[in-house]
Amino acid sequence: MGFIAFLKTQFIVHLLIGFVFVVSGLIINFIQLCTLVLWPINKQFYRRVNCRLAYSLWSQLVMLLEWWSGTECTLFSDEATVNTFGKEHVIIILNHNFEIDFLCGWTMTERFGVLGSSKVLAKRELLYVPLIGWTWYFLEIVFCKRKWEEDRDTVIEGLKRLADYPEYMWFLLYCEGTRFTETKHRISMEVAESKGLPKLKYHLLPRTKGFTTAVQCLRGTVSAVYDVTLNFRGNKNPSLLGILYGKKYEADMCVRRFPLEDIPQDEKEAANWLHKLYQEKDALQEMYNQEGLFPGQQFKPPRRPWTLLNFLFWATVLLSPLFTFGFGVFASGSPLLILAFLGLVGAASFGVRRLIGVTEIEKGSSYGNQEFKKKE
């Protein structure tokens, strides 16, 4: 094991990375709070500023994937589709099977210049998660309780508000509603059987309300739907902790572009279109498991230096005073100060671990275990 590889496994290094992310995130959130005064003066300028502030935070996580772990991301698509990336508003449909599926999506948005303006239909619980939810709030992310009767007006209003967004945005939808687990899959397929729908092997039954509403509200703004099917070589099941320990993965993403005008305007027909799409996604996963590759031409967009430079900037700004303070505490010889400092380190460690826990499958929500039994 080389020295760099050794460093990547050390808890103190992970703690320092977490410290930079958390403290820089709090600073960014405070600046975002201050930018609220811009909204009534120039809404579009407010949005552009917050896109760049969000980029400064999210790119630190992308840096871990691209530069720290060295994870490779390969696209399987066609040249015409790849040439549209970063040049249009789109809806992204991504399978929700892995702890870092969002991070693989983010690395693609970064490489095509839309990380800061990327959007998602997110569960409302995330709004109250420090850094993540707070940053999303200033980005006008649409939050939902995943109860359509309560969400309908909120989701429609939030989507319509994005119609004049000044930066190209990729709006992510996890149409399955929750991460794939064997228990959720079994219940989901019971629902599919009761509704006379074809069973899926690698996905949960898609929930159509969010998709059909997004298509209706963003029609005229969004140009296309990108269907993204993600898997990892070697049957790996990566985690954010694995990334933090420097483990390298190889992600493959099959991307298909569907012009929005090809998607039916009728809600029922659009829902049927989505069910058919997921049957195709299932076939793609079956092909991948058998052949180890998705169909299509392979593309490897180069990683850009900005994520690394951004992290190095924040590390320089924040770690220098931390080291100076820590040295002063231990040099003082005061047991009380030393204990207080170690307590602060412990609290920081706990906070970082809780943030990582948000991504873990086994700590995911119970949504889907019971909710699939209810009608949409």
Disulfide bonds with the S-S distance in Angstrom:
none
